Amino acid sequence: MRNLLITGGAGFIGSNFVHYMSKARPSWRLVVLDKLTYAGNLENLKALEGGKNYRFVKGDINDPTLLDELFTGEKIDTVVNFAAESHVDRSILGPKTFIETNINGTFTLLEAARKHWLNGADAGGKRFLHVSTDEVYGSLGETGLFTETTPYSPNSPYAASKAASDHLVRAYHHTYGLPAVTTNCSNNYGPFQFPEKLIPLMIINALKGKALPVYGDGKNVRDWLYVEDHCRAIDLVLDKGRPGETYNVGGRNEWKNIDIVRLVCEIIDEKVASDGALREAYPFKGKRSELISFVKDRPGHDRRYAIDCTKIERELDWKQLDMFPSGIRKTIDWYIKNRAWWEGIMSGEYLKYYGLQYDERIAGGKK
């Protein structure tokens, strides 16, 4: 049994991980800490409310007093840090928040773990897992893969902030002996992803018959990882990963952005054509691929990411179970079944509360 603090646990990957761990590790105490910014949503965790081994705390990882209370009161012996500002476009428009959360917040969390685990106590069995991204490595050409030894070369404020936090985690292990490990993952997709990201945005806009804005020529390549496969990887790293190590988690699923958008259109057209209720709910006539439009590319848009996940496969016996053609169908089905979830997020009241404009500025490339 562990007392696990999951920061950023109301966000996309974090909430999927909380659900996964509640089933995979039912005896573990799960303490979820989330600031509930625009991307954190308590609806993501509603099914877990009232569970005897589950607690949600609204708060900021930059709050050392709160962290002290949680580490002491909950006897925290394990941390998984998902808390981060994560959207590249938003980092270009306003990098300050990314520095505050991704760098300063990780530092404050590391300090709390160091204080409570290494202050004359035995750190054996404890674990600090920092969840990061392949974007810290920069951009690849047409060939090659990112490995755990690839030099960092971040090209956006978001990637730079995550690179800095990765270095802090490494330094705390080597300087203080903190039992820390880092995972760098490729692009995730699946349930509960905030609708500004490529795949949910394309699914929702295609369903509603709205424009499908694609940056540049649409030929930017990403390696796509189904979120539950990522959750299993994190669980394995918690259990068997070696402190001080980095593990890359990828899907071996390289897709051009434009090909993803076309596949989403094809699948939705197929589903709507075969289901009268869907045709009534989403009455668009014609092929949804006709909605695709190309917009001005964003600054510093990396051309290709692809991860070599040989290390975690070899050392921890991990492998992805959902390749992209199956994972994307599961994801589309989830968004169709959970219309109330994404409509709530896209409502005027939600956006007004967080001071946001939605897809025209963020997804459409307009300022």
C-alpha positions in Angstrom: 0.0 0.0 0.0 1.2 3.5 -0.8 -0.1 7.0 0.0 0.1 8.6 -3.5 -0.1 12.3 -4.2 -1.2 13.0 -7.8 -0.7 16.6 -8.8 -2.7 17.9 -11.7 -5.0 14.9 -11.2 -8.1 16.7 -12.6 -6.5 17.3 -16.0 -6.5 15.1 -19.0 -3.7 12.5 -18.4 -3.9 13.0 -14.6 -7.6 12.1 -14.3 -7.2 9.1 -16.6 -4.3 8.0 -14.3 -6.5 8.4 -11.2 -9.2 6.3 -12.7 -6.7 3.7 -13.8 -5.0 3.5 -10.3 -8.3 3.3 -8.5 -8.9 0.0 -10.3 -5.3 -1.3 -10.6 -4.2 -0.4 -7.0 -7.5 -0.3 -5.0 -5.6 -0.5 -1.6 -3.6 2.6 -2.4 -4.6 6.0 -0.9 -5.0 8.5 -3.8 -4.7 12.2 -2.9 -5.4 14.4 -5.9 -4.1 18.0 -5.8 -5.3 20.3 -8.6 -5.5 24.1 -8.9 -8.5 23.7 -11.2 -7.4 26.1 -13.9 -9.3 25.9 -17.2 -7.9 22.5 -18.1 -8.7 20.9 -14.7 -12.2 19.7 -14.3 -13.8 18.0 -11.3 -16.3 16.4 -13.7 -13.4 14.2 -14.8 -13.3 12.6 -11.3 -16.9 12.7 -10.4 -17.2 8.9 -10.5 -14.6 8.6 -7.6 -16.3 11.0 -5.2 -16.9 9.3 -1.8 -14.4 6.6 -2.3 -12.7 5.6 1.0 -9.2 5.7 -0.5 -9.7 8.9 -2.6 -9.4 12.5 -1.6 -9.5 15.7 -3.8 -7.8 18.9 -2.6 -8.0 22.1 -4.6 -4.7 23.9 -4.4 -1.5 25.0 -6.0 1.8 23.0 -6.1 3.5 26.5 -5.5 2.0 26.5 -2.0 4.6 25.1 0.3 2.3 25.3 3.4 -0.4 23.2 1.7 2.2 20.7 0.5 3.6 20.4 4.1 0.1 19.7 5.4 -0.5 17.0 2.8 2.9 15.3 3.2 2.4 15.2 6.9 -1.3 14.6 7.3 -1.6 12.0 4.5 1.9 10.4 5.1 2.7 10.8 1.4 5.3 8.4 0.3 4.8 8.6 -3.5 4.3 11.5 -5.9 3.3 11.6 -9.5 3.6 15.1 -10.9 1.2 15.8 -13.8 0.7 19.5 -12.8 1.7 21.6 -15.8 0.5 24.2 -18.2 0.7 22.1 -21.4 -0.6 23.8 -24.5 2.1 25.1 -26.9 -0.2 27.8 -28.4 -1.0 29.3 -25.0 2.7 29.3 -24.1 3.4 31.4 -27.1 0.6 33.9 -26.2 1.5 34.0 -22.5 4.6 32.2 -21.3 4.6 33.6 -17.7 2.1 31.0 -16.3 4.2 28.2 -17.8 7.3 29.4 -15.9 5.3 29.7 -12.7 3.7 26.3 -12.8 6.1 24.1 -14.7 9.4 25.4 -13.3 8.6 27.0 -9.9 5.8 24.6 -9.1 8.1 21.6 -9.7 10.8 23.2 -7.6 8.3 23.7 -4.7 7.1 20.1 -5.0 10.7 18.8 -5.0 11.5 20.8 -2.0 8.5 19.4 -0.1 9.6 15.8 -0.9 13.2 16.6 0.1 12.0 18.1 3.4 9.7 15.2 4.3 11.6 12.3 2.9 15.3 13.2 3.4 15.3 15.1 6.7 17.0 12.4 8.8 14.4 9.8 7.6 14.7 6.7 5.5 13.7 7.4 1.9 13.7 3.7 1.0 10.5 2.7 -0.9 9.5 6.3 -1.6 9.2 7.5 -5.2 8.9 10.9 -7.0 7.8 10.5 -10.6 7.9 13.5 -12.9 5.8 13.3 -16.0 7.3 15.2 -19.0 7.1 15.4 -22.7 9.0 14.5 -25.9 8.9 18.2 -26.8 11.9 18.9 -24.7 14.0 17.2 -27.4 13.1 19.6 -30.1 12.3 18.6 -33.7 13.4 15.6 -35.7 14.0 15.3 -39.4 12.3 12.7 -41.6 14.2 9.9 -39.9 15.4 9.0 -36.4 13.9 8.7 -32.9 14.2 10.5 -29.6 16.0 8.3 -27.0 16.7 8.9 -23.3 20.1 10.3 -24.3 18.9 12.7 -27.0 20.2 16.3 -26.1 17.5 18.7 -25.0 16.6 21.4 -27.6 13.2 22.9 -26.7 11.7 25.2 -29.3 8.6 26.7 -27.5 8.2 28.4 -24.1 6.2 25.3 -23.0 8.9 22.9 -24.1 11.6 25.1 -22.4 9.6 25.1 -19.1 9.3 21.4 -19.2 13.0 20.9 -20.0 13.9 23.1 -17.0 11.7 21.1 -14.7 13.2 17.8 -16.0 16.7 19.1 -15.1 15.5 20.1 -11.6 14.2 16.6 -11.0 17.5 15.1 -12.2 19.5 17.5 -10.1 17.5 16.7 -6.9 18.3 13.0 -7.4 22.0 13.5 -8.0 22.5 16.2 -5.5 20.3 15.1 -2.6 19.5 11.5 -3.3 15.8 12.1 -3.9 14.4 8.9 -5.3 13.1 10.5 -8.5 12.4 9.3 -11.9 11.2 11.0 -15.1 9.0 9.9 -18.0 8.9 11.6 -21.3 5.9 10.7 -23.4 4.7 11.3 -26.9 1.4 13.0 -27.8 -1.5 11.5 -25.7 -5.1 11.1 -26.8 -8.2 9.6 -25.3 -11.1 10.5 -22.9 -11.2 13.8 -20.9 -8.8 15.7 -23.2 -9.5 19.5 -23.2 -11.1 20.5 -26.5 -8.4 22.9 -27.6 -6.1 20.0 -28.5 -5.9 18.6 -32.0 -7.8 15.4 -31.7 -10.8 16.4 -29.5 -11.1 19.7 -31.4 -11.3 17.9 -34.7 -13.8 15.3 -33.4 -16.1 18.0 -31.9 -15.9 20.4 -34.9 -16.4 17.5 -37.3 -19.5 16.3 -35.4 -20.9 19.9 -35.4 -20.0 20.6 -39.0 -17.6 23.4 -38.1 -14.3 24.3 -39.8 -11.4 22.0 -39.2 -8.3 24.4 -39.0 -5.0 22.6 -39.7 -1.7 24.4 -39.2 0.7 24.9 -42.1 0.6 22.1 -44.7 -0.6 19.6 -42.1 2.4 17.4 -42.6 3.8 17.8 -39.1 4.3 14.3 -37.6 3.6 13.2 -34.1 3.9 9.8 -32.3 0.5 9.1 -30.8 0.0 7.3 -27.5 -3.4 6.2 -26.1 -3.7 7.6 -22.6 -4.5 4.3 -20.9 -1.3 2.8 -22.3 0.6 5.8 -20.8 -1.1 5.2 -17.4 0.1 1.6 -17.4 3.6 2.8 -18.2 3.6 5.2 -15.3 2.3 2.5 -12.9 5.2 0.2 -14.1 7.8 2.9 -13.6 6.5 3.6 -10.1 6.8 -0.1 -9.3 10.0 -1.1 -11.1 11.7 2.0 -12.5 15.2 2.8 -11.2 15.6 6.1 -9.4 17.6 8.6 -11.3 16.5 7.1 -14.7 14.5 8.5 -17.5 12.0 6.4 -19.4 10.6 7.4 -22.8 7.0 6.3 -23.4 5.9 6.3 -27.0 3.2 4.7 -29.1 5.2 3.7 -32.2 2.2 5.4 -34.0 3.6 8.1 -36.3 0.9 10.1 -38.1 0.8 13.3 -40.1 -1.7 15.8 -38.6 -3.6 16.0 -41.9 -4.0 12.3 -42.1 -5.4 12.2 -38.5 -8.0 14.9 -39.4 -9.0 13.0 -42.5 -9.3 9.7 -40.6 -11.4 11.4 -37.9 -13.7 12.7 -40.7 -14.0 9.3 -42.3 -14.9 7.5 -39.1 -17.4 10.1 -38.0 -19.0 10.1 -41.5 -19.3 6.3 -41.3 -20.8 6.4 -37.8 -23.3 9.1 -38.6 -24.4 7.4 -41.8 -25.2 4.2 -39.9 -27.0 5.7 -36.9 -30.2 7.7 -37.2 -29.9 9.3 -33.8 -26.5 10.6 -34.6 -27.7 12.0 -38.0 -30.4 13.8 -36.1 -28.0 15.1 -33.5 -25.3 16.2 -36.0 -27.2 17.1 -39.2 -24.3 17.9 -41.5 -24.7 17.1 -45.2 -21.6 16.2 -47.3 -18.2 14.8 -46.4 -16.7 16.2 -43.3 -13.2 16.3 -45.0 -14.6 19.3 -47.0 -14.5 21.3 -43.7 -10.6 21.1 -43.6 -8.9 24.4 -44.0 -5.2 25.3 -43.7 -4.3 28.2 -41.5 -1.0 30.1 -40.9 1.5 27.9 -39.0 2.3 28.7 -35.4 5.8 30.0 -34.5 8.4 27.3 -33.7 6.1 24.5 -34.9 8.3 21.4 -34.6 8.2 19.3 -37.8 8.3 15.7 -36.3 8.5 13.9 -33.0 9.0 10.2 -32.6 10.0 8.3 -29.5 12.2 5.2 -29.1 10.5 3.4 -26.2 12.9 0.4 -26.3 14.2 1.0 -22.8 10.8 0.8 -21.0 9.8 -2.2 -23.2 13.1 -4.0 -22.4 13.5 -3.1 -18.7 9.9 -3.0 -17.5 8.2 -5.2 -20.1 5.8 -2.5 -21.1 4.0 -2.4 -24.5 1.2 -0.3 -25.9 -2.1 -2.2 -26.4 -4.0 0.3 -28.5 -2.5 1.2 -31.8 -3.9 4.4 -33.4 -6.6 2.9 -35.6 -8.2 1.2 -32.6 -7.5 4.0 -30.1 -8.9 6.8 -32.2 -12.2 4.9 -32.6 -12.5 4.4 -28.9 -11.8 8.1 -28.4 -14.4 9.2 -31.0 -16.9 6.9 -29.3 -16.1 8.5 -25.9 -16.7 12.1 -27.2 -20.0 11.0 -28.9 -21.2 9.4 -25.6 -20.0 12.3 -23.5 -21.4 15.3 -25.3 -22.6 17.0 -22.1 -18.9 17.0 -20.8 -17.5 18.9 -23.8 -20.5 21.1 -24.3 -20.1 22.2 -20.7 -16.5 23.1 -21.3 -17.3 25.0 -24.5 -20.2 27.0 -22.9 -20.0 30.7 -22.7 -20.2 30.6 -18.9 -17.1 28.3 -18.6 -15.1 30.4 -21.0 -16.2 33.6 -19.3 -15.2 32.3 -15.9 -11.6 31.5 -17.0 -11.3 34.6 -19.3 -10.8 32.4 -22.4 -11.6 32.7 -26.0 -12.0 29.3 -27.6 -11.0 27.8 -30.9 -10.9 30.8 -33.1 -7.9 32.2 -31.3 -6.2 29.1 -29.9 -6.9 26.4 -32.4 -7.5 28.5 -35.4 -4.1 30.3 -35.2 -5.6 33.8 -34.9 -4.6 36.3 -32.3 
